[in-house]
Amino acid sequence: MNKRRILVADDDKETVELIRMVLETKDYEIIPAYDGEEALAKAREEKPDLIILDILLPKVNGFRICRILKGEPECKSIPILILTAVTEESMRNDEYWRKRSGADDYITKPFEIMDLLERVDRLLKRPERGTASS
């Protein structure tokens, strides 16, 4: 069985490594990216099963990457989970832009590990632990 592949794009290397450690324990393969241009190139080249995308990336922001990929036939079906830092004002703005960009879901920083895992599993439509897959 092939591992599901997840592109994790964040300019904070510690955040990428934390997400990598958590998701690798669940048998996901992680493709790291540290700026928007790298994330866009890797998404197009690697065609991951899911993209976890920070909004505030250098070079190209996460919302723009999301809009670009959702507009490309080869990438539009890849689910995108947006990461966002929390403030009341940014929450309202981020929700507006998340909907406009076509992101499938978003999670706020700091995030709970279990919340991240649940969202990843839901976006990838993985069966619950203990159930047989078809």
Secondary structure, DSSP 8 states (H G I E B T S, - for coil): ---EEEEEE-S-HHHHHHHHHHHHTTTEEEEEE-SHHHHHHHHHHH--SEEEEESS-SSS-HHHHHHHHHTSTTTTTS-EEEEEE--HHHHHHHHHHHHHHT-SEEEEES--HHHHHHHHHHHHT---TTS---
